[in-house]
Amino acid sequence: MLSNHTEAEKVQLTRSDVEEINADQVEMSQSNAGKIVAQVATMSQSGVGMIRAGSADVEESGVGLVRAENIVLSNGVANIIVAQNVQMTESRSAITVARNIEGGTNRSIMVIAGKIDGSVETIIDAPRAIMFGVSAGLVAGLFYLLQKLISGNRR
């Protein structure tokens, strides 16, 4: 089933494809959606491009961008997470920005958080991000200086 746009108080999807959903409550199972705007979004074995919700519960699913007050991500993948509170269990994310993160073993490329309770493996943490920025600035500055020196000699 393919639907372009769905608006309702409560939407339940099973093995469906929808471009956009606006509802108070969304429940998805083995379904796909381009965008969800809801107070409560719950998904299992599903995929969503973007979720904007008060609360999002993502289990064994994938999300491009999820922005919510509270997010529970279990055995799932999210490219970008922006939230007040994130609870992650055996999940992966590219970028997570949250006030509080808690949970089991998780992997993320970059995490910006006020408080982390649990195991989060990161590729880029704050000290590495600072070092990268300083290094990139120095390299850019050296190339700029080198270019000025070379172009100055040709005149």
Secondary structure by P-SEA (a helix, b strand, c coil): cccccccccbbbbcccccccccccbbbbcccccccccccbbbbcccccccccccbbbbcccccccccccbbbbcccccccccccbbbbcccccccccccbbbbcbbbbccccccccccbbbbcccaaaaaaaaaaaaaaaaaaaaaaaaaaaaac
